[in-house]
Amino acid sequence: MSEPVQVRLLRPGAKMPFRASAAASGYDLYACIEGPPIVVGQQPVLVPTGVAMAVPEGLDAQIRPRSGLARQGILCTFGTLDADYRGELMVTLYAIAPDIEHAIHDGDRIAQLVITRLADVTFEEAEVLGATARGGGGHGSTGR
């Protein structure tokens, strides 16, 4: 059973998040730009979506990159939409290399929104942690 997430369209041209296929885990987020396209380069830029949401407590809403833009060298920063935030969703985009520029136009798909359930945890201080084969091995310690 799906849980409703209230979405407010803030401007003309704003689009509801949209799941492109029944099996997609993310909902597409669209640029809602009044004026000229936004040029994305190596300096991060905020791209407005024209939507605000009321994500129910207990859900985790994350903004993630789109693979189609990533293939072109354009990424968005991961972002978390907290349950108490009611402002416009803004997506931070940037290019991964100095020779890449990409124009974002009104209505372009710019990111995806993935919503999951939050785990309700508590943190307990411990003197010793349980042993594992990996132990304290850091980044790259499990493979070549």
Steps between C-alpha positions, in 0.01 A plus 500: 500500500646837404536784747396846377758777479349845463654704217444870442565637151650844561501646148345445159694230320592311817455124463411230748777247567447217252598133501600422139429128532317279746829344616695827534623567853523876448259773398627749242539860615472774237656841463251786537690799363360843431732665251803376309646151542736440792851407387663231711879497525747403772363754748186363669175670399156475655223400262143562619235230467193712572374246755481482877409183689376383835680168547337305784712433806654156484582529128840590356492705179832525317592696189736297281675537163339388175705247308427675168658824622781316680593336169554855368714598801225692683428395858275623777603494860318250715248683713256412774154651516417516870142438612471850649628690191230678297707712261566450132709199402821627346740266325874574510660407166864512390727365225773252590761649263601852394422442132138398562209743485134409477196725462199415716171614346160537658338156525825298478532197725781593740501249787302224656325479834521170688282447805558225754407427859728626775640258754425609856826438685674598819874532544676328787859562599713183502851431628552222242330424167439148370780354285462452122729371224537855369559662836618860469594472131407823323407603147599235247594245764256236370615495138760608250 
